Amino acid sequence: MTIGALAYGRPVSAATSVLTSTPALSSGTVLSSSGGTRSGPERCQWCGRELPTSTGVGRRRRYCAQACRQRAYENRNALERGAIPTDAVVLTQQERDDLADRLYQVRCAAEDVATALAESAGPAELAPLVTEMLAAARSAERIR
């Protein structure tokens, strides 16, 4: 893997129509082709979740679950066939629907805040609405 070009085994790039962004990537862990020192927790190469620490012998885990391993395999094969762009993230219909629902929640929360502001709501009324909107936005950031 090339430093800067790939993170967790997946290309880092802007969005495309198939939802192309690298999900749940946290700063801290950098995988290098030279097997250099890693800083921060180990993360799943597909979804970016933190992997449990292992002190045993053998290969380090690359994926948090069999589902992530399978998705990475399917993605690699689709890329080899040229079926999808290299920076694409493949989502199931259920994952896409879940993401759309979370984005809808963000929009509704933002509309609630806008309505409260239009009605000259005070800080006591706005604080819980803003907290709810932030929670919905954080949830929407999660692609998988």
C-alpha positions as CSV (number, residue, x, y, z in Angstrom):
1,M,0.0,0.0,0.0
2,T,1.2,3.5,-0.7
3,I,1.2,6.1,2.0
4,G,-1.3,8.9,1.2
5,A,-2.9,7.1,-1.7
6,L,-4.5,4.3,0.3
7,A,-5.9,4.2,3.8
8,Y,-7.1,0.9,5.3
9,G,-6.6,-0.7,1.9
10,R,-9.1,1.6,0.2
11,P,-8.6,4.6,-2.0
12,V,-9.0,8.0,-0.4
13,S,-10.9,10.4,-2.7
14,A,-13.9,12.6,-3.3
15,A,-17.5,11.4,-3.7
16,T,-19.0,9.8,-6.9
17,S,-22.6,8.6,-7.7
18,V,-22.1,5.2,-6.0
19,L,-21.2,6.9,-2.7
20,T,-17.5,7.2,-3.0
21,S,-15.9,8.3,0.2
22,T,-13.9,6.4,2.7
23,P,-16.3,5.6,5.6
24,A,-15.4,5.9,9.2
25,L,-11.7,6.7,8.7
26,S,-10.2,8.1,11.8
27,S,-6.8,9.8,12.0
28,G,-4.1,8.0,13.8
29,T,-3.5,4.7,12.0
30,V,-1.4,4.7,8.9
31,L,-0.7,1.5,7.1
32,S,2.6,1.5,5.3
33,S,4.0,-0.8,2.6
34,S,7.2,-1.2,4.5
35,G,5.5,-2.6,7.5
36,G,6.6,0.4,9.6
37,T,5.4,1.5,12.9
38,R,1.7,1.9,13.4
39,S,0.4,4.6,15.7
40,G,-3.1,4.4,17.2
41,P,-5.4,1.5,17.2
42,E,-5.6,-1.1,14.4
43,R,-8.7,-0.6,12.2
44,C,-10.8,-2.7,9.9
45,Q,-9.6,-2.2,6.3
46,W,-13.2,-2.1,5.1
47,C,-15.3,-0.1,7.6
48,G,-12.7,1.5,9.7
49,R,-14.0,0.1,13.1
50,E,-11.3,-0.4,15.7
51,L,-10.1,-4.0,15.9
52,P,-9.6,-5.8,19.2
53,T,-6.0,-5.9,20.2
54,S,-4.3,-9.3,19.9
55,T,-1.1,-10.4,21.5
56,G,-0.9,-13.8,20.0
57,V,1.2,-15.0,17.2
58,G,0.2,-15.1,13.6
59,R,-1.1,-12.6,11.1
60,R,-2.7,-9.4,12.2
61,R,-6.5,-9.1,11.6
62,R,-7.4,-6.9,8.7
63,Y,-11.2,-7.0,9.1
64,C,-13.5,-6.7,12.0
65,A,-16.0,-9.3,10.7
66,Q,-16.5,-11.8,8.0
67,A,-19.0,-9.4,6.3
68,C,-16.3,-6.8,6.0
69,R,-13.9,-9.3,4.6
70,Q,-16.5,-10.5,2.0
71,R,-17.3,-6.9,1.0
72,A,-13.6,-6.1,0.5
73,Y,-13.3,-9.3,-1.6
74,E,-16.3,-8.3,-3.7
75,N,-15.0,-4.8,-4.1
76,R,-11.6,-6.0,-5.3
77,N,-13.2,-8.3,-7.8
78,A,-15.5,-5.6,-9.1
79,L,-12.5,-3.3,-9.5
80,E,-10.6,-5.9,-11.4
81,R,-13.5,-6.4,-13.8
82,G,-13.7,-2.7,-14.3
83,A,-17.3,-2.7,-13.3
84,I,-17.1,0.3,-10.9
85,P,-14.7,3.2,-10.4
86,T,-11.7,2.6,-8.2
87,D,-12.9,5.2,-5.6
88,A,-16.4,3.8,-5.3
89,V,-17.9,2.4,-2.1
90,V,-20.4,-0.4,-2.8
91,L,-23.5,-0.3,-0.5
92,T,-26.3,-2.8,-0.3
93,Q,-29.8,-1.4,-0.8
94,Q,-30.4,-1.7,3.0
95,E,-27.3,0.3,3.7
96,R,-28.3,2.9,1.2
97,D,-31.8,3.1,2.7
98,D,-30.4,3.4,6.2
99,L,-28.1,6.3,5.1
100,A,-31.0,8.0,3.4
101,D,-33.0,7.7,6.7
102,R,-30.2,9.2,8.7
103,L,-29.9,12.1,6.3
104,Y,-33.6,12.7,6.5
105,Q,-33.3,12.8,10.3
106,V,-30.6,15.5,10.0
107,R,-32.9,17.5,7.7
108,C,-35.8,17.2,10.0
109,A,-33.7,18.3,13.0
110,A,-32.4,21.3,11.0
111,E,-35.9,22.3,10.1
112,D,-36.9,22.1,13.8
113,V,-34.0,24.4,14.7
114,A,-35.0,26.8,11.8
115,T,-38.6,26.8,13.0
116,A,-37.6,27.5,16.6
117,L,-35.4,30.4,15.4
118,A,-38.2,31.8,13.3
119,E,-40.4,31.8,16.4
120,S,-37.7,33.6,18.4
121,A,-37.1,30.6,20.7
122,G,-34.7,31.2,23.6
123,P,-31.5,29.3,24.3
124,A,-33.3,26.9,26.7
125,E,-35.5,25.8,23.8
126,L,-32.8,25.7,21.2
127,A,-30.2,23.8,23.2
128,P,-32.0,20.4,23.0
129,L,-32.9,20.9,19.4
130,V,-29.3,21.6,18.5
131,T,-28.1,18.6,20.5
132,E,-30.5,16.4,18.6
133,M,-29.4,17.8,15.3
134,L,-25.7,17.1,16.2
135,A,-26.5,13.5,17.2
136,A,-28.3,13.0,13.9
137,A,-25.4,14.5,11.9
138,R,-22.9,12.2,13.7
139,S,-25.1,9.2,12.9
140,A,-25.3,10.3,9.2
141,E,-21.5,10.5,8.9
142,R,-21.4,6.7,9.4
143,I,-21.8,5.2,5.9
144,R,-21.8,1.6,7.1
